[in-house]
Amino acid sequence: MAKITKITVKEQVLQFVESKGSARFTEIQRFIVDLRYGQGTYDAASKSDLTWSKDGTLTRKANPYRGYFSSAFDSWTGYLMHGKHCLVKNDDGSYSVYRN
């Protein structure tokens, strides 16, 4: 019988970023939300928050998933940023994968 290996969320994120070469915070956020809640969830949430203000203008609320998983990017304690295999922040603000 073949051994089944479970891939962690961290490894899935690393593979996603590697497949792109580098990725922005929002792209990684979108990937994680869609991974957990289904494809298109992140984008659908940002489009569903249209409201009319008191002065009659149409406004968009912030995406409720904005900032989702942001603690994982913390340079001191974030688990995506530490370990043998991790993300590193580039000078342009994007993230790349470091594998040791």
C-alpha positions, 0 to 999 in steps of 0.5 A: 500500500502506498504511503499518503503524504499530506501537504501542509498549507505552508508547502502549498503556498511555497509551491504556488509562489515557486510556480510564479517565480515570485508573488505579491502579498495579495496574490498569496492571500487570494491563494490561501483563501481560495484553497481553504474556502473554494476557488473564487471566494476571495474575488467574490467577497470583494465584489459582494460588498457594494453599498449605497452611502447616505449621499447616494454614491455607490461605495465598496467596503474592504474585502472581508478577507483583507489581511487574512493570514497576515500574521503568517507573514510576520518577520519575527513569528510568522511561520511562512517566513521561518524554517528550513523552507520559507518565504523571503521578502524581496526589495520590490515587496514581492515574496520568493521561496528559499529552500535550504 
